[in-house]
């Protein structure tokens, strides 16, 4: 994995916040999937992925995000994205992701959304 | 039969590649053969690195070996020895020299190379072949070595060949890379010449010293009182005719075809330097390129000098010469100013000042350059070799390292410069006058946005004002042309301190120098330059600038005409600001003029002042025809990111908005990873081509594998994969996938500046399909 691809996680009010930085390729996608799967196993049901630091994305990276969405849905969890750049928004639209996961401009909005409608 | 065999230079010397230099060769051969009659002349061969000095010595050795029959005695025994080996300890050097001498002589006399180095046995063998006297010298040498007396051992080793001279043979010394003798540990510089002095003075043995540091060596020769004994031979590039013959030979060997009509120009392009010719032909061969015309040749040359072999050669050269990065950068910037911008400089102080380095560091850089032959000093007078390839390399290093431009941008600039300056032929004088007039005319016009390249060609100015030590350039409005005299030696900074410990006045750029080359306080001139950041220059900025200027003039006690005030404006300015500026005597100018300034003053500070310089970069060919860039990527995880970076660089040429650039980047990523995954390429490489024209960007991603997978395989669908082509279709305006026996090309196109087909509307109409639930 190149040095500028990172994932940082924290929990905020029962929501897992995963900040994805750098190039969302297969390695980083796999890493994110692993982290989220682990947290789902631990019982976390609300997942927020923050794409603020994501500079580049490829289709393999997106396929891992889809895999994550599937897993969260299987476990009846809830999920949101935030801080997507315009191009990433469009990629998520083209791949159909936007139909299943809502995107927000800021992390706060996303957290409120996830915490609100329990 | 090989004459030599133990050292690097001879083994790589290919006699069949040696062309030209007949005149030098015959003169040297004649002198060497005079040694047979006991007349030994001494020569000093000098020239820039890699010009062919070693080849000339080795060719001379071959010629001498074949010059006389075995029956004519004594025969000349060419003893080639290069001091460039990393043997800085005198004992090691003496041992090495002894070994070389004995081996070379035995082989010269017809023996096979002995399997082990046994000096005593070799001396005996030589005695049996009629060369006597070696044994005695050897025992003395062994004694010195045992005592650890390096200098004596060296003296002893060097006396071997002389003691071997006799009725059968006489030695002809071919001492290469002689400047390295100054680096011997614990041996004073020039000691080698002291050792050789009696033999040189005796004048019985022909001696050819060669090196790229003639200043140092000649100084040592003078110290030893030997200077008059030596004839100096400068080795330069080949004549055009010889160089063309060499092209023919090299092209034939590699089966590279270059039209004969292009060869003379190609020779001039490389300064007639054989090494460069070899490198370029190899480059063309390995790239499998066809060279149908001059433009292709220029492109290949530009490729080579910006990222290919010629580039590698000089990069390694500078890395070896200056292991320290900062110092290397300084040296490159310095040389760039001299060789590319033709900064008129010929003194040590001037050089140190131009480098912006301390005296000590300046001297160290100059010494290293001199050692490597990139500088010749004679009585403090500095001269630099006019190597066109080096100049282009320095241009690349500077533009890339300091201005941060992409390699392809620089390559394009090099090609353009060459093509545009290729025209002038005989009868250049009129052309010269015309160009000077044009430059002046252009410079008078303030609204000049694009600096033509010829503006930066100071050679013309130098010719006109050379010798005066001053550059005089007219800069000003049509009716109020202000004559600005630019001093020869000056420095640039971003601030000026009027006195030691006093307050510092900050500007975007401060240049200072002395009028009439007189370094006195009365002749100090300061140029204060500010670059206005706002699009429309307002009166407040002018006022603010003037206030700082006033304070500086007051503090320094500068007369009115000694503080030149310049403001660089971005686009437009308020009429009030223009009025105010003219009242204060502030010159308003566009960034292009700043660039000119920086070029004249030296460009050290550009890094701190990137904005005006970048925006003024003249290369942006927005209104010109298509530019083409190529990139070869190894099939390797994440190497598509490199292609994205290049796209960013290339897009800088064109008026591409951020959104479009993002789409292009994503499309490139998808095309690349598809090529990586599906092509099963044999070469392990994917080629990219970027074509930029004013109205569109075209991208070609080509692999040599099985073909692009258009449909998802069941396995991919399972893994939510296989959207490459679909995404690309969404991202760019036009996609075409061409699969043939030689692989697949994905051709993508993006229209710029207009929206003929309203692609956005089309995009909105489509939806995604690979959603989790649908699966």
Interface residues (C-beta under 8 A of the other chain):
Chain A: X2 X23 X25 X27 X56 X57 X58 X59 X60 X62 X63 X64 X66 X67 X69 X70 X73 X85 X86 X87 X90 X91 X93 X94 X95 X96 X97 X98 X99 X100
Chain B: X637 X638 X640 X641 X644 X659 X662 X663 X665 X666 X669 X670 X673 X719 X720 X721 X722 X723 X724 X726 X727 X730 X763 X766 X767 X768 X769 X770 X771 X772 X773 X774
